[in-house]
Amino acid sequence: MARNVVPAGDCRHCSEPTLACSHNHFQADDLIIDTWEHKCANCGFRETVAFRSDDESWDPDTVTRETCPYCRRTVHS
């Protein structure tokens, strides 16, 4: 699983500048999974989301798995 972590600014819970944005990408045969996580190294606050290619509720016209839903960074930035 490829992992990409970048600083994401201030935590909305403790206001410390220790929030990190993490992206994970997994691919095997027809299955693709992209996960996004925002986690604070200071207070431990965490929020996560995953996009799976086999999830019928995922609508590629409204959500892209290559963009973080929390800070809007892309896998290419």
mmCIF file of the N, C-alpha and C atoms, coordinates in Angstrom:
data_MODEL
# 
_entry.id   MODEL 
# 
loop_
_atom_site.group_PDB 
_atom_site.id 
_atom_site.type_symbol 
_atom_site.label_atom_id 
_atom_site.label_alt_id 
_atom_site.label_comp_id 
_atom_site.label_asym_id 
_atom_site.label_entity_id 
_atom_site.label_seq_id 
_atom_site.pdbx_PDB_ins_code 
_atom_site.Cartn_x 
_atom_site.Cartn_y 
_atom_site.Cartn_z 
_atom_site.occupancy 
_atom_site.B_iso_or_equiv 
_atom_site.pdbx_formal_charge 
_atom_site.auth_seq_id 
_atom_site.auth_comp_id 
_atom_site.auth_asym_id 
_atom_site.auth_atom_id 
_atom_site.pdbx_PDB_model_num 
ATOM 1   N N  . MET A 1 1  ? 0.846   -1.171 0.000   1.00 0.00 ? 1  MET A N  1 
ATOM 2   C CA . MET A 1 1  ? 0.000   0.000  0.000   1.00 0.00 ? 1  MET A CA 1 
ATOM 3   C C  . MET A 1 1  ? 0.894   1.238  0.000   1.00 0.00 ? 1  MET A C  1 
ATOM 4   N N  . ALA A 1 2  ? 0.727   2.115  -0.975  1.00 0.00 ? 2  ALA A N  1 
ATOM 5   C CA . ALA A 1 2  ? 1.491   3.352  -1.041  1.00 0.00 ? 2  ALA A CA 1 
ATOM 6   C C  . ALA A 1 2  ? 0.915   4.363  -0.060  1.00 0.00 ? 2  ALA A C  1 
ATOM 7   N N  . ARG A 1 3  ? 1.784   5.029  0.698   1.00 0.00 ? 3  ARG A N  1 
ATOM 8   C CA . ARG A 1 3  ? 1.317   5.987  1.691   1.00 0.00 ? 3  ARG A CA 1 
ATOM 9   C C  . ARG A 1 3  ? 1.983   7.330  1.456   1.00 0.00 ? 3  ARG A C  1 
ATOM 10  N N  . ASN A 1 4  ? 1.191   8.403  1.562   1.00 0.00 ? 4  ASN A N  1 
ATOM 11  C CA . ASN A 1 4  ? 1.681   9.754  1.356   1.00 0.00 ? 4  ASN A CA 1 
ATOM 12  C C  . ASN A 1 4  ? 1.150   10.608 2.499   1.00 0.00 ? 4  ASN A C  1 
ATOM 13  N N  . VAL A 1 5  ? 2.064   11.194 3.298   1.00 0.00 ? 5  VAL A N  1 
ATOM 14  C CA . VAL A 1 5  ? 1.680   12.011 4.450   1.00 0.00 ? 5  VAL A CA 1 
ATOM 15  C C  . VAL A 1 5  ? 2.274   13.401 4.287   1.00 0.00 ? 5  VAL A C  1 
ATOM 16  N N  . VAL A 1 6  ? 1.436   14.441 4.475   1.00 0.00 ? 6  VAL A N  1 
ATOM 17  C CA . VAL A 1 6  ? 1.896   15.830 4.412   1.00 0.00 ? 6  VAL A CA 1 
ATOM 18  C C  . VAL A 1 6  ? 1.276   16.615 5.562   1.00 0.00 ? 6  VAL A C  1 
ATOM 19  N N  . PRO A 1 7  ? 1.932   17.702 6.017   1.00 0.00 ? 7  PRO A N  1 
ATOM 20  C CA . PRO A 1 7  ? 1.336   18.561 7.040   1.00 0.00 ? 7  PRO A CA 1 
ATOM 21  C C  . PRO A 1 7  ? 0.026   19.148 6.526   1.00 0.00 ? 7  PRO A C  1 
ATOM 22  N N  . ALA A 1 8  ? -0.961  19.269 7.433   1.00 0.00 ? 8  ALA A N  1 
ATOM 23  C CA . ALA A 1 8  ? -2.274  19.778 7.022   1.00 0.00 ? 8  ALA A CA 1 
ATOM 24  C C  . ALA A 1 8  ? -2.721  20.979 7.842   1.00 0.00 ? 8  ALA A C  1 
ATOM 25  N N  . GLY A 1 9  ? -1.822  21.547 8.640   1.00 0.00 ? 9  GLY A N  1 
ATOM 26  C CA . GLY A 1 9  ? -2.177  22.766 9.364   1.00 0.00 ? 9  GLY A CA 1 
ATOM 27  C C  . GLY A 1 9  ? -2.546  22.546 10.811  1.00 0.00 ? 9  GLY A C  1 
ATOM 28  N N  . ASP A 1 10 ? -3.441  23.410 11.298  1.00 0.00 ? 10 ASP A N  1 
ATOM 29  C CA . ASP A 1 10 ? -3.834  23.406 12.699  1.00 0.00 ? 10 ASP A CA 1 
ATOM 30  C C  . ASP A 1 10 ? -4.977  22.435 12.965  1.00 0.00 ? 10 ASP A C  1 
ATOM 31  N N  . CYS A 1 11 ? -4.909  21.764 14.096  1.00 0.00 ? 11 CYS A N  1 
ATOM 32  C CA . CYS A 1 11 ? -5.977  20.855 14.525  1.00 0.00 ? 11 CYS A CA 1 
ATOM 33  C C  . CYS A 1 11 ? -7.176  21.679 14.973  1.00 0.00 ? 11 CYS A C  1 
ATOM 34  N N  . ARG A 1 12 ? -8.357  21.280 14.561  1.00 0.00 ? 12 ARG A N  1 
ATOM 35  C CA . ARG A 1 12 ? -9.557  22.030 14.953  1.00 0.00 ? 12 ARG A CA 1 
ATOM 36  C C  . ARG A 1 12 ? -9.993  21.735 16.381  1.00 0.00 ? 12 ARG A C  1 
ATOM 37  N N  . HIS A 1 13 ? -9.355  20.751 17.030  1.00 0.00 ? 13 HIS A N  1 
ATOM 38  C CA . HIS A 1 13 ? -9.694  20.435 18.415  1.00 0.00 ? 13 HIS A CA 1 
ATOM 39  C C  . HIS A 1 13 ? -8.745  21.078 19.416  1.00 0.00 ? 13 HIS A C  1 
ATOM 40  N N  . CYS A 1 14 ? -7.437  21.031 19.165  1.00 0.00 ? 14 CYS A N  1 
ATOM 41  C CA . CYS A 1 14 ? -6.474  21.581 20.126  1.00 0.00 ? 14 CYS A CA 1 
ATOM 42  C C  . CYS A 1 14 ? -5.751  22.812 19.594  1.00 0.00 ? 14 CYS A C  1 
ATOM 43  N N  . SER A 1 15 ? -5.962  23.161 18.330  1.00 0.00 ? 15 SER A N  1 
ATOM 44  C CA . SER A 1 15 ? -5.382  24.336 17.670  1.00 0.00 ? 15 SER A CA 1 
ATOM 45  C C  . SER A 1 15 ? -3.873  24.272 17.472  1.00 0.00 ? 15 SER A C  1 
ATOM 46  N N  . GLU A 1 16 ? -3.253  23.136 17.752  1.00 0.00 ? 16 GLU A N  1 
ATOM 47  C CA . GLU A 1 16 ? -1.818  22.989 17.518  1.00 0.00 ? 16 GLU A CA 1 
ATOM 48  C C  . GLU A 1 16 ? -1.575  22.722 16.029  1.00 0.00 ? 16 GLU A C  1 
ATOM 49  N N  . PRO A 1 17 ? -0.432  23.173 15.498  1.00 0.00 ? 17 PRO A N  1 
ATOM 50  C CA . PRO A 1 17 ? -0.130  22.980 14.075  1.00 0.00 ? 17 PRO A CA 1 
ATOM 51  C C  . PRO A 1 17 ? 0.467   21.595 13.790  1.00 0.00 ? 17 PRO A C  1 
ATOM 52  N N  . THR A 1 18 ? -0.174  20.564 14.313  1.00 0.00 ? 18 THR A N  1 
ATOM 53  C CA . THR A 1 18 ? 0.376   19.209 14.216  1.00 0.00 ? 18 THR A CA 1 
ATOM 54  C C  . THR A 1 18 ? -0.552  18.249 13.480  1.00 0.00 ? 18 THR A C  1 
ATOM 55  N N  . LEU A 1 19 ? -1.435  18.773 12.663  1.00 0.00 ? 19 LEU A N  1 
ATOM 56  C CA . LEU A 1 19 ? -2.352  17.937 11.897  1.00 0.00 ? 19 LEU A CA 1 
ATOM 57  C C  . LEU A 1 19 ? -1.650  17.422 10.642  1.00 0.00 ? 19 LEU A C  1 
ATOM 58  N N  . ALA A 1 20 ? -1.816  16.137 10.364  1.00 0.00 ? 20 ALA A N  1 
ATOM 59  C CA . ALA A 1 20 ? -1.212  15.534 9.179   1.00 0.00 ? 20 ALA A CA 1 
ATOM 60  C C  . ALA A 1 20 ? -2.295  14.920 8.310   1.00 0.00 ? 20 ALA A C  1 
ATOM 61  N N  . CYS A 1 21 ? -2.153  15.081 7.001   1.00 0.00 ? 21 CYS A N  1 
ATOM 62  C CA . CYS A 1 21 ? -3.053  14.483 6.024   1.00 0.00 ? 21 CYS A CA 1 
ATOM 63  C C  . CYS A 1 21 ? -2.346  13.276 5.431   1.00 0.00 ? 21 CYS A C  1 
ATOM 64  N N  . SER A 1 22 ? -2.998  12.116 5.502   1.00 0.00 ? 22 SER A N  1 
ATOM 65  C CA . SER A 1 22 ? -2.405  10.877 5.033   1.00 0.00 ? 22 SER A CA 1 
ATOM 66  C C  . SER A 1 22 ? -3.284  10.250 3.961   1.00 0.00 ? 22 SER A C  1 
ATOM 67  N N  . HIS A 1 23 ? -2.654  9.837  2.875   1.00 0.00 ? 23 HIS A N  1 
ATOM 68  C CA . HIS A 1 23 ? -3.364  9.156  1.797   1.00 0.00 ? 23 HIS A CA 1 
ATOM 69  C C  . HIS A 1 23 ? -2.747  7.784  1.594   1.00 0.00 ? 23 HIS A C  1 
ATOM 70  N N  . ASN A 1 24 ? -3.579  6.761  1.496   1.00 0.00 ? 24 ASN A N  1 
ATOM 71  C CA . ASN A 1 24 ? -3.140  5.398  1.207   1.00 0.00 ? 24 ASN A CA 1 
ATOM 72  C C  . ASN A 1 24 ? -3.845  4.919  -0.047  1.00 0.00 ? 24 ASN A C  1 
ATOM 73  N N  . HIS A 1 25 ? -3.099  4.225  -0.888  1.00 0.00 ? 25 HIS A N  1 
ATOM 74  C CA . HIS A 1 25 ? -3.667  3.682  -2.130  1.00 0.00 ? 25 HIS A CA 1 
ATOM 75  C C  . HIS A 1 25 ? -3.329  2.199  -2.195  1.00 0.00 ? 25 HIS A C  1 
ATOM 76  N N  . PHE A 1 26 ? -4.353  1.387  -2.481  1.00 0.00 ? 26 PHE A N  1 
ATOM 77  C CA . PHE A 1 26 ? -4.183  -0.052 -2.619  1.00 0.00 ? 26 PHE A CA 1 
ATOM 78  C C  . PHE A 1 26 ? -4.862  -0.488 -3.902  1.00 0.00 ? 26 PHE A C  1 
ATOM 79  N N  . GLN A 1 27 ? -4.197  -1.360 -4.651  1.00 0.00 ? 27 GLN A N  1 
ATOM 80  C CA . GLN A 1 27 ? -4.806  -1.867 -5.875  1.00 0.00 ? 27 GLN A CA 1 
ATOM 81  C C  . GLN A 1 27 ? -4.397  -3.320 -6.068  1.00 0.00 ? 27 GLN A C  1 
ATOM 82  N N  . ALA A 1 28 ? -5.383  -4.169 -6.321  1.00 0.00 ? 28 ALA A N  1 
ATOM 83  C CA . ALA A 1 28 ? -5.158  -5.587 -6.606  1.00 0.00 ? 28 ALA A CA 1 
ATOM 84  C C  . ALA A 1 28 ? -6.249  -6.046 -7.557  1.00 0.00 ? 28 ALA A C  1 
ATOM 85  N N  . ASP A 1 29 ? -5.839  -6.473 -8.722  1.00 0.00 ? 29 ASP A N  1 
ATOM 86  C CA . ASP A 1 29 ? -6.786  -6.888 -9.757  1.00 0.00 ? 29 ASP A CA 1 
ATOM 87  C C  . ASP A 1 29 ? -7.787  -5.764 -10.023 1.00 0.00 ? 29 ASP A C  1 
ATOM 88  N N  . ASP A 1 30 ? -9.078  -6.013 -9.835  1.00 0.00 ? 30 ASP A N  1 
ATOM 89  C CA . ASP A 1 30 ? -10.105 -5.002 -10.101 1.00 0.00 ? 30 ASP A CA 1 
ATOM 90  C C  . ASP A 1 30 ? -10.421 -4.116 -8.898  1.00 0.00 ? 30 ASP A C  1 
ATOM 91  N N  . LEU A 1 31 ? -9.870  -4.434 -7.748  1.00 0.00 ? 31 LEU A N  1 
ATOM 92  C CA . LEU A 1 31 ? -10.178 -3.674 -6.530  1.00 0.00 ? 31 LEU A CA 1 
ATOM 93  C C  . LEU A 1 31 ? -9.192  -2.527 -6.334  1.00 0.00 ? 31 LEU A C  1 
ATOM 94  N N  . ILE A 1 32 ? -9.741  -1.324 -6.140  1.00 0.00 ? 32 ILE A N  1 
ATOM 95  C CA . ILE A 1 32 ? -8.941  -0.140 -5.829  1.00 0.00 ? 32 ILE A CA 1 
ATOM 96  C C  . ILE A 1 32 ? -9.505  0.453  -4.539  1.00 0.00 ? 32 ILE A C  1 
ATOM 97  N N  . ILE A 1 33 ? -8.618  0.744  -3.585  1.00 0.00 ? 33 ILE A N  1 
ATOM 98  C CA . ILE A 1 33 ? -9.030  1.377  -2.332  1.00 0.00 ? 33 ILE A CA 1 
ATOM 99  C C  . ILE A 1 33 ? -8.141  2.583  -2.093  1.00 0.00 ? 33 ILE A C  1 
ATOM 100 N N  . ASP A 1 34 ? -8.762  3.742  -1.870  1.00 0.00 ? 34 ASP A N  1 
ATOM 101 C CA . ASP A 1 34 ? -8.053  4.953  -1.480  1.00 0.00 ? 34 ASP A CA 1 
ATOM 102 C C  . ASP A 1 34 ? -8.607  5.392  -0.139  1.00 0.00 ? 34 ASP A C  1 
ATOM 103 N N  . THR A 1 35 ? -7.710  5.612  0.834   1.00 0.00 ? 35 THR A N  1 
ATOM 104 C CA . THR A 1 35 ? -8.138  6.090  2.146   1.00 0.00 ? 35 THR A CA 1 
ATOM 105 C C  . THR A 1 35 ? -7.467  7.424  2.439   1.00 0.00 ? 35 THR A C  1 
ATOM 106 N N  . TRP A 1 36 ? -8.194  8.262  3.167   1.00 0.00 ? 36 TRP A N  1 
ATOM 107 C CA . TRP A 1 36 ? -7.693  9.560  3.606   1.00 0.00 ? 36 TRP A CA 1 
ATOM 108 C C  . TRP A 1 36 ? -7.853  9.646  5.115   1.00 0.00 ? 36 TRP A C  1 
ATOM 109 N N  . GLU A 1 37 ? -6.855  10.222 5.781   1.00 0.00 ? 37 GLU A N  1 
ATOM 110 C CA . GLU A 1 37 ? -6.912  10.396 7.230   1.00 0.00 ? 37 GLU A CA 1 
ATOM 111 C C  . GLU A 1 37 ? -6.307  11.735 7.604   1.00 0.00 ? 37 GLU A C  1 
ATOM 112 N N  . HIS A 1 38 ? -6.974  12.445 8.493   1.00 0.00 ? 38 HIS A N  1 
ATOM 113 C CA . HIS A 1 38 ? -6.412  13.615 9.148   1.00 0.00 ? 38 HIS A CA 1 
ATOM 114 C C  . HIS A 1 38 ? -6.216  13.223 10.600  1.00 0.00 ? 38 HIS A C  1 
ATOM 115 N N  . LYS A 1 39 ? -4.977  13.383 11.098  1.00 0.00 ? 39 LYS A N  1 
ATOM 116 C CA . LYS A 1 39 ? -4.669  12.989 12.469  1.00 0.00 ? 39 LYS A CA 1 
ATOM 117 C C  . LYS A 1 39 ? -3.750  14.016 13.107  1.00 0.00 ? 39 LYS A C  1 
ATOM 118 N N  . CYS A 1 40 ? -4.077  14.369 14.351  1.00 0.00 ? 40 CYS A N  1 
ATOM 119 C CA . CYS A 1 40 ? -3.284  15.327 15.109  1.00 0.00 ? 40 CYS A CA 1 
ATOM 120 C C  . CYS A 1 40 ? -2.273  14.574 15.973  1.00 0.00 ? 40 CYS A C  1 
ATOM 121 N N  . ALA A 1 41 ? -1.009  14.938 15.832  1.00 0.00 ? 41 ALA A N  1 
ATOM 122 C CA . ALA A 1 41 ? 0.047   14.308 16.627  1.00 0.00 ? 41 ALA A CA 1 
ATOM 123 C C  . ALA A 1 41 ? 0.020   14.791 18.071  1.00 0.00 ? 41 ALA A C  1 
ATOM 124 N N  . ASN A 1 42 ? -0.650  15.897 18.341  1.00 0.00 ? 42 ASN A N  1 
ATOM 125 C CA . ASN A 1 42 ? -0.698  16.443 19.697  1.00 0.00 ? 42 ASN A CA 1 
ATOM 126 C C  . ASN A 1 42 ? -1.824  15.824 20.531  1.00 0.00 ? 42 ASN A C  1 
ATOM 127 N N  . CYS A 1 43 ? -3.066  15.912 20.062  1.00 0.00 ? 43 CYS A N  1 
ATOM 128 C CA . CYS A 1 43 ? -4.205  15.458 20.881  1.00 0.00 ? 43 CYS A CA 1 
ATOM 129 C C  . CYS A 1 43 ? -4.783  14.121 20.426  1.00 0.00 ? 43 CYS A C  1 
ATOM 130 N N  . GLY A 1 44 ? -4.359  13.634 19.258  1.00 0.00 ? 44 GLY A N  1 
ATOM 131 C CA . GLY A 1 44 ? -4.846  12.344 18.774  1.00 0.00 ? 44 GLY A CA 1 
ATOM 132 C C  . GLY A 1 44 ? -6.140  12.405 17.995  1.00 0.00 ? 44 GLY A C  1 
ATOM 133 N N  . PHE A 1 45 ? -6.706  13.595 17.809  1.00 0.00 ? 45 PHE A N  1 
ATOM 134 C CA . PHE A 1 45 ? -7.925  13.724 16.996  1.00 0.00 ? 45 PHE A CA 1 
ATOM 135 C C  . PHE A 1 45 ? -7.693  13.071 15.643  1.00 0.00 ? 45 PHE A C  1 
ATOM 136 N N  . ARG A 1 46 ? -8.712  12.360 15.160  1.00 0.00 ? 46 ARG A N  1 
ATOM 137 C CA . ARG A 1 46 ? -8.565  11.639 13.893  1.00 0.00 ? 46 ARG A CA 1 
ATOM 138 C C  . ARG A 1 46 ? -9.896  11.564 13.168  1.00 0.00 ? 46 ARG A C  1 
ATOM 139 N N  . GLU A 1 47 ? -9.845  11.729 11.858  1.00 0.00 ? 47 GLU A N  1 
ATOM 140 C CA . GLU A 1 47 ? -11.008 11.485 11.013  1.00 0.00 ? 47 GLU A CA 1 
ATOM 141 C C  . GLU A 1 47 ? -10.524 10.774 9.760   1.00 0.00 ? 47 GLU A C  1 
ATOM 142 N N  . THR A 1 48 ? -11.299 9.778  9.312   1.00 0.00 ? 48 THR A N  1 
ATOM 143 C CA . THR A 1 48 ? -10.879 8.958  8.173   1.00 0.00 ? 48 THR A CA 1 
ATOM 144 C C  . THR A 1 48 ? -12.054 8.694  7.238   1.00 0.00 ? 48 THR A C  1 
ATOM 145 N N  . VAL A 1 49 ? -11.707 8.396  5.993   1.00 0.00 ? 49 VAL A N  1 
ATOM 146 C CA . VAL A 1 49 ? -12.698 8.004  5.001   1.00 0.00 ? 49 VAL A CA 1 
ATOM 147 C C  . VAL A 1 49 ? -11.998 7.083  3.999   1.00 0.00 ? 49 VAL A C  1 
ATOM 148 N N  . ALA A 1 50 ? -12.761 6.158  3.437   1.00 0.00 ? 50 ALA A N  1 
ATOM 149 C CA . ALA A 1 50 ? -12.214 5.242  2.431   1.00 0.00 ? 50 ALA A CA 1 
ATOM 150 C C  . ALA A 1 50 ? -13.136 5.192  1.222   1.00 0.00 ? 50 ALA A C  1 
ATOM 151 N N  . PHE A 1 51 ? -12.547 5.108  0.060   1.00 0.00 ? 51 PHE A N  1 
ATOM 152 C CA . PHE A 1 51 ? -13.278 4.955  -1.202  1.00 0.00 ? 51 PHE A CA 1 
ATOM 153 C C  . PHE A 1 51 ? -12.857 3.632  -1.820  1.00 0.00 ? 51 PHE A C  1 
ATOM 154 N N  . ARG A 1 52 ? -13.816 2.796  -2.120  1.00 0.00 ? 52 ARG A N  1 
ATOM 155 C CA . ARG A 1 52 ? -13.560 1.469  -2.698  1.00 0.00 ? 52 ARG A CA 1 
ATOM 156 C C  . ARG A 1 52 ? -14.231 1.364  -4.058  1.00 0.00 ? 52 ARG A C  1 
ATOM 157 N N  . SER A 1 53 ? -13.523 0.796  -5.003  1.00 0.00 ? 53 SER A N  1 
ATOM 158 C CA . SER A 1 53 ? -14.078 0.647  -6.345  1.00 0.00 ? 53 SER A CA 1 
ATOM 159 C C  . SER A 1 53 ? -15.247 -0.330 -6.381  1.00 0.00 ? 53 SER A C  1 
ATOM 160 N N  . ASP A 1 54 ? -15.358 -1.206 -5.393  1.00 0.00 ? 54 ASP A N  1 
ATOM 161 C CA . ASP A 1 54 ? -16.472 -2.160 -5.368  1.00 0.00 ? 54 ASP A CA 1 
ATOM 162 C C  . ASP A 1 54 ? -17.666 -1.669 -4.545  1.00 0.00 ? 54 ASP A C  1 
ATOM 163 N N  . ASP A 1 55 ? -17.635 -0.403 -4.117  1.00 0.00 ? 55 ASP A N  1 
ATOM 164 C CA . ASP A 1 55 ? -18.737 0.182  -3.357  1.00 0.00 ? 55 ASP A CA 1 
ATOM 165 C C  . ASP A 1 55 ? -19.710 0.836  -4.341  1.00 0.00 ? 55 ASP A C  1 
ATOM 166 N N  . GLU A 1 56 ? -20.902 0.292  -4.451  1.00 0.00 ? 56 GLU A N  1 
ATOM 167 C CA . GLU A 1 56 ? -21.884 0.802  -5.411  1.00 0.00 ? 56 GLU A CA 1 
ATOM 168 C C  . GLU A 1 56 ? -22.408 2.185  -5.075  1.00 0.00 ? 56 GLU A C  1 
ATOM 169 N N  . SER A 1 57 ? -22.245 2.639  -3.824  1.00 0.00 ? 57 SER A N  1 
ATOM 170 C CA . SER A 1 57 ? -22.751 3.951  -3.435  1.00 0.00 ? 57 SER A CA 1 
ATOM 171 C C  . SER A 1 57 ? -21.792 5.083  -3.828  1.00 0.00 ? 57 SER A C  1 
ATOM 172 N N  . TRP A 1 58 ? -20.564 4.746  -4.228  1.00 0.00 ? 58 TRP A N  1 
ATOM 173 C CA . TRP A 1 58 ? -19.609 5.777  -4.627  1.00 0.00 ? 58 TRP A CA 1 
ATOM 174 C C  . TRP A 1 58 ? -19.983 6.309  -6.002  1.00 0.00 ? 58 TRP A C  1 
ATOM 175 N N  . ASP A 1 59 ? -20.164 7.637  -6.088  1.00 0.00 ? 59 ASP A N  1 
ATOM 176 C CA . ASP A 1 59 ? -20.549 8.284  -7.336  1.00 0.00 ? 59 ASP A CA 1 
ATOM 177 C C  . ASP A 1 59 ? -19.372 9.101  -7.864  1.00 0.00 ? 59 ASP A C  1 
ATOM 178 N N  . PRO A 1 60 ? -18.682 8.639  -8.904  1.00 0.00 ? 60 PRO A N  1 
ATOM 179 C CA . PRO A 1 60 ? -17.510 9.351  -9.407  1.00 0.00 ? 60 PRO A CA 1 
ATOM 180 C C  . PRO A 1 60 ? -17.805 10.741 -9.969  1.00 0.00 ? 60 PRO A C  1 
ATOM 181 N N  . ASP A 1 61 ? -19.088 11.063 -10.201 1.00 0.00 ? 61 ASP A N  1 
ATOM 182 C CA . ASP A 1 61 ? -19.438 12.395 -10.683 1.00 0.00 ? 61 ASP A CA 1 
ATOM 183 C C  . ASP A 1 61 ? -19.452 13.436 -9.565  1.00 0.00 ? 61 ASP A C  1 
ATOM 184 N N  . THR A 1 62 ? -19.575 12.999 -8.313  1.00 0.00 ? 62 THR A N  1 
ATOM 185 C CA . THR A 1 62 ? -19.645 13.948 -7.199  1.00 0.00 ? 62 THR A CA 1 
ATOM 186 C C  . THR A 1 62 ? -18.463 13.847 -6.247  1.00 0.00 ? 62 THR A C  1 
ATOM 187 N N  . VAL A 1 63 ? -17.781 12.712 -6.207  1.00 0.00 ? 63 VAL A N  1 
ATOM 188 C CA . VAL A 1 63 ? -16.653 12.520 -5.286  1.00 0.00 ? 63 VAL A CA 1 
ATOM 189 C C  . VAL A 1 63 ? -15.501 11.885 -6.054  1.00 0.00 ? 63 VAL A C  1 
ATOM 190 N N  . THR A 1 64 ? -14.327 12.413 -5.854  1.00 0.00 ? 64 THR A N  1 
ATOM 191 C CA . THR A 1 64 ? -13.153 11.781 -6.444  1.00 0.00 ? 64 THR A CA 1 
ATOM 192 C C  . THR A 1 64 ? -12.290 11.210 -5.335  1.00 0.00 ? 64 THR A C  1 
ATOM 193 N N  . ARG A 1 65 ? -11.886 9.992  -5.474  1.00 0.00 ? 65 ARG A N  1 
ATOM 194 C CA . ARG A 1 65 ? -11.081 9.349  -4.437  1.00 0.00 ? 65 ARG A CA 1 
ATOM 195 C C  . ARG A 1 65 ? -9.659  9.882  -4.435  1.00 0.00 ? 65 ARG A C  1 
ATOM 196 N N  . GLU A 1 66 ? -9.290  10.685 -5.434  1.00 0.00 ? 66 GLU A N  1 
ATOM 197 C CA . GLU A 1 66 ? -7.956  11.261 -5.502  1.00 0.00 ? 66 GLU A CA 1 
ATOM 198 C C  . GLU A 1 66 ? -7.861  12.626 -4.827  1.00 0.00 ? 66 GLU A C  1 
ATOM 199 N N  . THR A 1 67 ? -8.941  13.074 -4.163  1.00 0.00 ? 67 THR A N  1 
ATOM 200 C CA . THR A 1 67 ? -8.951  14.360 -3.461  1.00 0.00 ? 67 THR A CA 1 
ATOM 201 C C  . THR A 1 67 ? -9.368  14.148 -2.015  1.00 0.00 ? 67 THR A C  1 
ATOM 202 N N  . CYS A 1 68 ? -8.589  14.726 -1.087  1.00 0.00 ? 68 CYS A N  1 
ATOM 203 C CA . CYS A 1 68 ? -8.922  14.615 0.333   1.00 0.00 ? 68 CYS A CA 1 
ATOM 204 C C  . CYS A 1 68 ? -10.210 15.380 0.621   1.00 0.00 ? 68 CYS A C  1 
ATOM 205 N N  . PRO A 1 69 ? -11.196 14.744 1.239   1.00 0.00 ? 69 PRO A N  1 
ATOM 206 C CA . PRO A 1 69 ? -12.455 15.434 1.530   1.00 0.00 ? 69 PRO A CA 1 
ATOM 207 C C  . PRO A 1 69 ? -12.320 16.449 2.671   1.00 0.00 ? 69 PRO A C  1 
ATOM 208 N N  . TYR A 1 70 ? -11.220 16.436 3.391   1.00 0.00 ? 70 TYR A N  1 
ATOM 209 C CA . TYR A 1 70 ? -11.031 17.333 4.531   1.00 0.00 ? 70 TYR A CA 1 
ATOM 210 C C  . TYR A 1 70 ? -10.276 18.613 4.153   1.00 0.00 ? 70 TYR A C  1 
ATOM 211 N N  . CYS A 1 71 ? -9.192  18.484 3.384   1.00 0.00 ? 71 CYS A N  1 
ATOM 212 C CA . CYS A 1 71 ? -8.392  19.670 3.052   1.00 0.00 ? 71 CYS A CA 1 
ATOM 213 C C  . CYS A 1 71 ? -8.300  19.934 1.547   1.00 0.00 ? 71 CYS A C  1 
ATOM 214 N N  . ARG A 1 72 ? -8.887  19.050 0.741   1.00 0.00 ? 72 ARG A N  1 
ATOM 215 C CA . ARG A 1 72 ? -8.989  19.197 -0.713  1.00 0.00 ? 72 ARG A CA 1 
ATOM 216 C C  . ARG A 1 72 ? -7.657  19.017 -1.447  1.00 0.00 ? 72 ARG A C  1 
ATOM 217 N N  . ARG A 1 73 ? -6.605  18.551 -0.781  1.00 0.00 ? 73 ARG A N  1 
ATOM 218 C CA . ARG A 1 73 ? -5.368  18.269 -1.525  1.00 0.00 ? 73 ARG A CA 1 
ATOM 219 C C  . ARG A 1 73 ? -5.594  17.043 -2.407  1.00 0.00 ? 73 ARG A C  1 
ATOM 220 N N  . THR A 1 74 ? -4.810  16.934 -3.450  1.00 0.00 ? 74 THR A N  1 
ATOM 221 C CA . THR A 1 74 ? -4.951  15.786 -4.339  1.00 0.00 ? 74 THR A CA 1 
ATOM 222 C C  . THR A 1 74 ? -3.747  14.870 -4.182  1.00 0.00 ? 74 THR A C  1 
ATOM 223 N N  . VAL A 1 75 ? -3.871  13.671 -4.695  1.00 0.00 ? 75 VAL A N  1 
ATOM 224 C CA . VAL A 1 75 ? -2.761  12.725 -4.613  1.00 0.00 ? 75 VAL A CA 1 
ATOM 225 C C  . VAL A 1 75 ? -1.574  13.229 -5.415  1.00 0.00 ? 75 VAL A C  1 
ATOM 226 N N  . HIS A 1 76 ? -1.780  14.195 -6.294  1.00 0.00 ? 76 HIS A N  1 
ATOM 227 C CA . HIS A 1 76 ? -0.721  14.728 -7.133  1.00 0.00 ? 76 HIS A CA 1 
ATOM 228 C C  . HIS A 1 76 ? -0.069  15.967 -6.549  1.00 0.00 ? 76 HIS A C  1 
ATOM 229 N N  . SER A 1 77 ? -0.528  16.401 -5.361  1.00 0.00 ? 77 SER A N  1 
ATOM 230 C CA . SER A 1 77 ? 0.072   17.604 -4.755  1.00 0.00 ? 77 SER A CA 1 
ATOM 231 C C  . SER A 1 77 ? 0.811   17.266 -3.488  1.00 0.00 ? 77 SER A C  1 
# 
